[in-house]
Amino acid sequence: MARSPSNITRRGLISAAGSAAIVPGFAHAAPVWTKAAYEQAMRESGRPVGLSDAQFDAIQKRKPAAMKRIEAYLKDHLGSADPAVLAAFEAVPREYYHYDYPEHRATPGDAYEDNPKPWALGYGSALSDYLGQAYMTQICKPAAGEVTLEVGTGSGFQSSLLSRIVKTSYSIEIIEPLGRAVGKIFAPLGYDNVHSRVGDGYYGWPEVTGGFDIIIVTCAATFAPPDLFKQLKPGGRMIIPIGQPFKRGQVLYVYSKDAEGKIHSKRDIGVFFIPMTGAIAKNAPVKPETVSDHPAPAPAVAKPVDDHPATSTPGADQPAAK
């Protein structure tokens, strides 16, 4: 593989994407990704790392097989694979998000593993496995021109995926050292439509004028926070795991708001996420089908709840998030 000059600029990196395939619904072209680009982006994000050419090439050679797994998984579980979702996965370099923050240690060699699973980020957080992230991204139905909110930034990978499709991607992380560190990783990739902050996602991001077309919660809540429904646009969708902390039996719920502002809910598949913390722990849980100030009908007929986590390869035991 030819090596790029070590002084490659971010503008040059992004503008080099002109040859990327045009995919319907895919708003942002993929930049050229080289070892030099990876190392520079890591330095700019405050996470310097060095790889040999052989190590970098070995990571890239695993990606096509991972993409095939993602496509097959989506077709098997959802009937088809959204080309925009596949293009987003192709565009976002997953190895860039593999990092143990407390130990200041990059782990790019773990990316695109044969047996998808969550990977530790430190501070009790994890990078979800890529099959689960593909599933949640597709059921959100992201489209160009939309505005999204992720509750639980974690590694930043989920918000980065959405940012390649939608107009603007917002993300909130409650763990301060993680949120501050991950907040620095988007600009080096040229992802200038991702905005993150440290805060309690229970309250959403009310300062965003007009609200959100999509809200994706990547931590398990005992109930759906009312403020998130208030910030959901008519026609918007919210994806949230509902269940008890660190226990099986969590279920992914898909909520939608109709033109009259009513909330409709649907049980999706079984999942296993680390818990949502902060203000939600001070509130008494309610049934996920009923949210105060936002009356919702009984859930529509849903698919049978899957015995396997949506955020991990079937049979995996590890909790996933973000």
Secondary structure, DSSP 4 states (H G I P E B T S, - for coil): -PPPPTT--HHHHHHGGGGSPP-TT--SPPPP--HHHHHHHHHHTT------HHHHHHHHHHHHHHHHHHHHHHHHHHSS--HHHHHHHHHS-GGGG-EETTTTEE-GGGTT-SS---EEEETTEEEPPHHHHHHHHHHH---TT-EEEEE--TTSHHHHHHHTTSSEEEEEESSHHHHHHHTTSSGGGT-TTEEEEES-GGG--TTSTT-EEEEEE-SBBSS--HHHHHTEEEEEEEEEEES-TT-S-EEEEEEEE-TTS-EEEEEEEEE-BPBP-SGGGGS----TT-BTTB--PSPPP-PPPPSS-TTS-TT--S-B--
